[in-house]
Amino acid sequence: MVRCALRVARKWCLTPLWVLPLLFPGCGSATYPEARCKEALREIALKEYKIPHIEVEFSGTTLGVFLPLDHLFAADLKTALISGKVTDMESLFQPTEEAVNKVEDILFSMARVMLSTDKKIEFYFLQATDIEKSGMDLTFMGQIDDLKRVRFWDIPRSEYRKRIIHDLRMNRAAIWHRPVRHFFRDLNEAALGDIQTRYFLKTSQAKWTREFFFADAQGAPLRNGRAKWTLLETKSIPIQDNEVVVYAKAEAAPQNPKDIGVKPQRMEYLFQISTVGDTEKIRRIIPLAYLEDKTTVPDFTFTREMIAKSLPQWEAEFKTPNITMGDFLARQLTRRFQAFASENERIYNTFESVKLVVRFELQPKPHFIFNAAAPLRGTHASAYVPGQGVHEDVLYFWDLVAREFVEVLHSYGFQDYKSMEFQLFQDGKLLTWTATREDLDLFRHKRKSLKDILVLSVAQS
């Protein structure tokens, strides 16, 4: 399913990425100073594209943007899958026209800021999340220098497309937080009777109307709330099967600026959420301040101290990764290798299936590791036989991998690594063939073959 989605993602998302940098002339000064980068992106999104909410953050030298969407895909995934009539998986992941436009608009905005700022930005990360329907993330990761290089035709567009890392994945937190988002939306829009029915059916009005500003100064209930709520932060943690606790920080401000009875303030709550199938329901709402009095909620196992210590580890809908060059290259190479493994006729006919990953490790010295689960098709032959060496088809595959590896790293000018390792698990042993960076450079210049530069080591797995 994910591979189908990624093929769809390639069709509609990559063209705008290589078009964007071509539209911007060189800038001699910083149009967007470092201090205004975040604000500028939010302003562009709102004023020029009518996108009211994005989150912008930096992690190291990575610019990250979170784009929440009500609908990412045109099809209703749940209904389509339950029907059992799906014959084309790719059709399920066709994005809506609105989602396409918003993603392109935000990518365009990011390129504008990145290419015209004095802040050091080396990578960008965009996460578009369907927060209402599927809970799926569509993410894009790229390097700022690649934007500049394709802009000046230093690399072709086809190569630039390969350098963008995109992924599709499930965002559990987006699903868990959905009823909390609806709750605060209803506080702003719904009438007292509807809120009572939806969230406080077994709770008297007196117990909640003051807390959420649905009461006047004397405590009498009001039809509509006096506060305008803004949800600032949500995090969650599963505590048992079908039950999640969601932390929410929200800001309450007066709906009417003249209402002096409502002072702007930030408040924290815990929501107990039950999850049954694809339905989430709020079971209990606990103001965090109430946890100071442990007798108030005797059956609740969390304390303020526990929450304060553990909250950084709770799941969030969005977090910008601190991308480093080694990790970026490892991710990119994984995608490149998987692509030609699926497209190369000899590899397809030789191996039953190919699942591979490239990792960049810093210890004991910086090095890349290539690991592939690729059983030989229709044969009892082993990938490696002592005294005979590596199977010729495995060596053919590795040769393609190594050739792509050295060309990509040479293009990036990346030399902060010592070796590349090819790993196989066989007969309870971890077999590792290592090629040093110096030997790989000789391989790139075709002065040595891959077979000549690999050194084998064996370890018990």
Secondary structure, 3 states (H helix, E strand, C coil): CHHHHHHHHHHHHHHHHHHHHHHCCCCCCCCECHHHHHHHHHHHHHHHHCCCCCEEEEECCEEEEEEEECCCECCCHHHHHHHCCCCCHHHHCCECHHHHHHHHHHHHHHHHHHCCECCCCCEEEEEEEECCCCCEEEEEEEEHHHHHHHHCCCCCHHHHHHCCEEEEEECHHHHHHHHHHHHHHHHHHCCHHHHHHHHCCCCCHHHCCCCCCCECCCCCECCCCCEEEEEEEEEEEEEECCEEEEEEEEEEEECCCCCCCCCCEEEEEEEEEEEECCEEEEEEEEEHHHHHCCCCCCCCCCCHHHHHHHHHHCECCCCCCCCCHHHHHHHHHHHHHHHHHHHCHHHHHHECCCEEEEEEECCCCCEEEEEEECCECCCCCCCEECCCEECHHHHHHHHHHHHHHHHHHHHHCCCCCCEEEEEEEECCEEEEEEEEHHHHHHHHCCCCCHHHHCEEEEEEC
